[in-house]
Amino acid sequence: MPRSRMRVDRQVPITSPEMFSSSYLEIPIDNNDPRGREPLIPLESVGVAFESYYAKTDGKNPPFGCAIEGSRQDVWLRKSVAEKLARVNDLLRLFEAELFVLDGHRTVACQQGLWNFFYAKAKQLNPDGSEHEHRAYARQFIVDPVSFDESDSRTWPAHTNGAAVDLTLRDSVTGELLDMGANFEEDSDNDASVGDYFERQ
């Protein structure tokens, strides 16, 4: 039976830049909202494929090449987010494709491990640089958790809330990742690695 083809309309309008002019950290959190008490659940419980990118030990997670301190082999998300991903998979089944999650809830320890990696890389690339320069380099890639305060949502890195997710698509028959224009965590000058590449076409 021939594989189904999904028509992709790349005429996606660019969302208004004004929508992103303020940091998500400035959006107030209502601590009385019952959704804030939603549990985290493991992705395997809803049948969504995953591999924790930061916990890989085979060296195939550039630019790290090793497991990040504080990372976990399993991936957890807020229950409603995980269930939505499972519903997306139901829709993708027709096209012999499925989601493949690389990162979900991230502990503060893992966030610190990522910060340590990029800060060390900054020092390696610029050994005579100042602490300010090294921190500025690392901030291009990761949020510094140094000011994390559990009682102040403005200090929370996005992935610590359990609702942020990094994912891609893979062939559900062969298990091969589909070409999405750039690799995860790729630091590249390749035009296709820019987040809104297709919208610009």
Secondary structure as UniProt FT lines:
FT   HELIX           17..20
FT   HELIX           24..26
FT   TURN            31..32
FT   HELIX           34..37
FT   STRAND          40..42
FT   HELIX           43..46
FT   STRAND          49..50
FT   HELIX           53..55
FT   TURN            62..64
FT   TURN            69..70
FT   STRAND          76..78
FT   HELIX           79..92
FT   HELIX           93..95
FT   STRAND          97..103
FT   HELIX           108..125
FT   TURN            127..128
FT   HELIX           131..139
FT   TURN            140..141
FT   HELIX           145..147
FT   TURN            150..151
FT   HELIX           153..155
FT   HELIX           158..161
FT   STRAND          166..171
FT   TURN            172..174
FT   TURN            184..185
FT   HELIX           191..193
FT   TURN            195..196
FT   HELIX           197..200
//
